Amino acid sequence: MENPELTDKQRLFCIYYVRCFNAVKAYQKAYRCSYQTAASGAYRMLENDRVLPKKS
């Protein structure tokens, strides 16, 4: 949440994702888009190391 590299929408995605653990639903709420757009966007968001750092 405190990462200055994240955009406001990415932060919003993180908040929604932590609440529901459903990346597609979180992406739809943060970006207000269709299911199809959210499905591909959520995948990219989860792969983004700035949004969800990989555990070592």
N, C-alpha and C positions, 0 to 999 in steps of 0.2 A: 504494500500500500504506500510506502514511503519512497518507493523507487522513482527518482525524478525522470527516468527515461521512459516511463509509461505515459500514454496519453490519458485524458480523462475517460474516454470510452473503454480503454484497456483496464483502468482501475475499476470502472463500473462492472465490466465483465467479471473481474476477480471477485467483487462483492457478491454478485449474483451466483457465481460458480460455487463459492464457499457455502452459500445457503442451500443450494439444491443439488450440487454435484452432477449437474446435467449441463454439459458444455453448449449444446445446441440451444437449449432453453435460455441459458445465461447470455449467449450471443444475441439471440433474438430480442431479449429485453434491453440489452445495452445498446444495440445498433438499430433496433426497430426495423427489422427486415423480414423477408419471407423465410420459410423453413429451409428451402433449397439453398439460399444464400447463407443462412446461419449454419447449415451442415458443413459447408466447405470452409466458411470463416472460422468456425469453432475448432476445426482440425488445425488450421494454421495458427490459431491463437494458442492452442495447447502445445504446439511444437516450438513456439517462440520462447527462447530462453530468458528473455527479459520479463515475460509474463509469468511463466512457471519454470523456475530454474530446475535443472535436472539434478537428482541426488547422485552423489559420488559414491 
